[in-house]
């Protein structure tokens, strides 16, 4: 499976859980049932954990670096849940990244300011 394969599989699973899973039996379905505010709170929590893990990984060993990867995976998962809650998907984010590819970050940021 290529790198994006797991993301697409997870995206499909999240969409399925949103449509038909029992919130009492599925963590993901319980997030959808709780609504956007609850999902936003989870994304904020996971973002803070990524920042903390990144600070701990600075100049540290393999265990701290692995912990950073673990926390980023949690954040990406919850961001994907948030996307699905808004009828968006990994493909939408990939398309936006593709649009930006090859554009200077400074130029892209300046274009956003001009909008």
Order of alpha helices (4+ residues) and beta strands (2+ residues): alpha-alpha-alpha-alpha-alpha-alpha
